[in-house]
């Protein structure tokens, strides 16, 4: 983390070679496993949006053939997990930053924290907002202020001009309150307990919302892809709001707190007893599998054949937090576990993940554009009705083309827009 609040006089904010080199070669101070997890998560987000894009252009019959034609090994792609993982990583990184500052100074410079977040997010977001606004100017311009202020989830008539705008709004709202959460909790003696209780409160809140809206329980999860009125209600109540998506952020803060206070001890313990790594990953990945084994996109899945209201309620209310609990355990031991008997730590720490992690923001903002471009190249048509029902080979072809084009243009955005403002904020 940079220590200076401002750049030296005469700093070259537009050092092309330096910025380009920085895309591929990172500081040794960075959390290498976090880079790997961010990169893998972002690739999963792109793959899911490629898959989901097909469901938006096909009619009902083509959609059915497309879904049924995909092999079962792709069932995991339908699980909407990317945002949960990114929220957890964000909670961890913000927790590391703020807890370290509080431990050092017994306070947090809130305005400095806000300034750094704004200068990190806004430059590229404004570029993305301008580009996406032009795709339907007359309609999008009506929602420009709610998008600029990241309050689209506060209105029933919201419209996210940037497709991932809802998740950015949730993150910016988290940034707004997280310094105060850390200061309030650190003013007490039972800090870890309060972080855990914060997570439990979010879990309970989701149950209360589902229980008090019984119409949510009448909706099977595969109807999410059909865009029914009830699935829109479920999205409005549970998907787009900070208070219902706070669980991963809270888990990220817990991972950060335990890592900063007990990380060295746990590393030493796993060096002495490396089997702990295997047991921890077994628990973490076991929870992730338990939360994801249902083929939620398939009406014929056994889960739907004997579906009780209680089972559906538990799935809707707890599934996301169950998955991210497993992901939090895996994340912690990828960072703080010893290297012995730790293939996950080895894999996510490889240097080839770094460029994607470094470009995560432009990839996140702009990959939708290149999904469309890649689809036009792949199918040689702009007429949606002419796009044939395809299998996994076309899906992966679309994915790799999208990643290729998005990566190239993300390098440009990073070098000329993102990195100069990161230098300015430092």
Residue, then its C-alpha position, 0 to 999 in steps of 0.5 A: x500500500x502506498x504510504x504517501x498522500x500526494x505525489x511528488x512535485x513534477x510526477x509524470x502521471x502519464x508514463x506510458x512505459x511504466x504503466x504498461x509494465x505495471x500491467x504485467x509485473x506487480x509489487x512483491x507487497x501485494x497479496x498474490x493469492x488475492x490476485x489469483x482469486x480476483x482474476x479467476x472470479x472475473x473470468x467466471x463473471x465474463x463466462x456467465x455473462x456470455x452464457x446469460x447473453x444467449x438466454x436473452x437473445x433466444x426465444x422460449x423454444x430456442x432457450x429450452x434447446x440451448x439449456x438442455x443441450x449444454x453438458x452437465x459439467x457446465x452446471x456450475x456456470x449458471x450459479x451467479x457467484x462472481x459478485x459475491x466473491x468480488x464483494x468478499x475480496x473487497x471487504x478483505x482489502x478494505x478491512x486490511x487497509x482500515x484496520x491497519x490504519x486504526x491499529x497504527x493511529x487509533x483513528x481513520x482518516x475518513x475523507x482521505x479514504x473516500x478520496x482514494x475510493x472516488x479517484x480509484x472508481x470514478x475515472x473509468x466509471x465516467x468513461x463507461x457511463x458515457x459509452x453505455x449512455x450513447x447506446x440508448x441516449x434518450x432513455x438513459x439520460x433520464x437516469x444519469x444522476x442516480x447512476x452518478x450518485x450510485x443510488x439506482x437501488x434506492x428507486x423502484x424505477x431504477x435503470x443501471x446504465x452500465x450493466x454492472x452498475x448495481x454491484x458498483x452501487x452496492x460497493x460504493x455504499x459499502x465504502x461509505x459506511x465501512x470506516x465507521x463500522x471499523x471504528x465502532x467495532x474497534x472501540x469495543x473489546x469483543x471485536x471478532x465477536x461483533x464482526x461475526x454478529x454483523x454477518x449473522x444479522x445479515x443472514x437473519x435479515x435475508x430470512x426475515x425478508x423471504x419469510x415476510x414476502x411469501x410470493x418469493x417462495x412461490x418462485x423456482x430459481x430457474x424462472x430467474x432466466x425467464x424474467x418473470x415479475x416475481x423474479x424481478x421482485x426477488x432481485x429488488x428485495x434480495x439481489x441489488x441492495x447492500x443490506x441483503x448483500x452485506x454478508x460477503x463484505x462482512x466475511x471479508x472483514x472477518x478474514x482481514x481481522x483474523x489475518x492481521x491479528x492471528x495470521x502469523x500464528x496460523x501460518x506457523x501452525x499450518x507449517x507445523x501441521x500442514x494437514x490443516x490446510x487440506x482439512x480447511x479446504x475440504x470444509x471450504x470447498x465442501x460448503x461451496x459445493x453444497x451451495x452449488x450442486x443444484x442445476x438451478x437452470x434445469x426444471x428437470x433437476x431432482x431438486x425441483x421434483x420434491x420441492x417444499x416451501x421450507x427447502x425453497x425458503x432456505x435456498x433463497x435466504x441462505x444459499x449465497x452466504x453459505x457459498x461465501x462462507x466456504x469461499x472465505x475459508x478457502x481465501x483465508x488459507x490461500x493467504x495465511x496457510x503454509x505452502x506445504x500441502x497447499x496446492x490452492x495457494x500455489x495455483x492462485x499465486x501464479x504470476x500469470x493471474x496478475x495482469x487480469x487482476x490488475x485490469x479487473x475494473x476495465x474488464x468488469x466495466x467493458x466486457x459486455x461490449x466485447x461480448x456483443x462484438x465477439x458474437x457478431x464476429x462468431x455468427x456473422x450477423x447482427x440479427x438475433x433471430x439468425x443466431x443458431x442454437x449452439x453448444x459448449x464449443x461456441x460458448x467457449x469460443x465466444x468467451x475466449x474472443x471476449x476475453x481477448x478483445x476486452x484484455x487488449x482494450x482494458x490495457x489501453x484504458x488502464x494505461x491512459x486513464x486508470x493508472x494516471x488517476x491512481x498515481x494522482x490519488x497516491 
